[in-house]
């Protein structure tokens, strides 16, 4: 489909997903950047690119993509989770805890039990042991 219509954003996005699953992150990144260039206000490719960059250890670049998504979709639970975890990765525990607590308190957090568990572990690792548990129990 990309060969037939190089402007097809959905086909390029799906191609990026395939490249990533096949272990070719450079090609996936290239396709995602092309999608973003075609429609910079679509948060989905920004989130996917941020996740890809984070996986590759390019945390500051990932945070830039996450901040774009946050501006477009400020209450999206996934952006709260990934921004918080990336902040923790770069040693910004105070900011990480802020994002991860917002994620844990999100009304849709129960759809992501593994991520909720990881967020709680990250908060605890950042020195906020116990402070989030009380709020979760009584929410």
SULRALIN-V633438 format. One record per residue. RES is the residue in three letters. SS is DSSP state (H for helix, E for strand, L for the rest). Layout:
RES,SS / RES,SS
//
This chain:
UNK,L / UNK,L / UNK,L / UNK,L / UNK,L / UNK,L / UNK,L / UNK,L / UNK,H / UNK,H / UNK,H / UNK,H / UNK,H / UNK,H / UNK,H / UNK,H / UNK,H / UNK,H / UNK,H / UNK,H / UNK,H / UNK,L / UNK,L / UNK,L / UNK,H / UNK,H / UNK,H / UNK,H / UNK,H / UNK,H / UNK,H / UNK,H / UNK,H / UNK,H / UNK,H / UNK,H / UNK,H / UNK,H / UNK,L / UNK,L / UNK,L / UNK,L / UNK,H / UNK,H / UNK,H / UNK,H / UNK,H / UNK,H / UNK,H / UNK,H / UNK,H / UNK,H / UNK,H / UNK,H / UNK,H / UNK,L / UNK,L / UNK,L / UNK,H / UNK,H / UNK,H / UNK,H / UNK,H / UNK,H / UNK,H / UNK,H / UNK,H / UNK,H / UNK,H / UNK,H / UNK,H / UNK,H / UNK,L / UNK,L / UNK,L / UNK,L / UNK,H / UNK,H / UNK,H / UNK,H / UNK,H / UNK,H / UNK,H / UNK,H / UNK,H / UNK,H / UNK,H / UNK,H / UNK,H / UNK,L / UNK,L / UNK,L / UNK,H / UNK,H / UNK,H / UNK,H / UNK,H / UNK,H / UNK,H / UNK,H / UNK,H / UNK,H / UNK,H / UNK,H / UNK,H / UNK,L / UNK,L / UNK,L / UNK,H / UNK,H / UNK,H / UNK,L / UNK,H / UNK,H / UNK,H / UNK,H / UNK,H / UNK,H / UNK,H / UNK,H / UNK,H / UNK,H / UNK,H / UNK,H / UNK,H / UNK,L / UNK,L / UNK,L / UNK,L / UNK,L / UNK,H / UNK,H / UNK,H / UNK,H / UNK,H / UNK,H / UNK,H / UNK,H / UNK,L
//
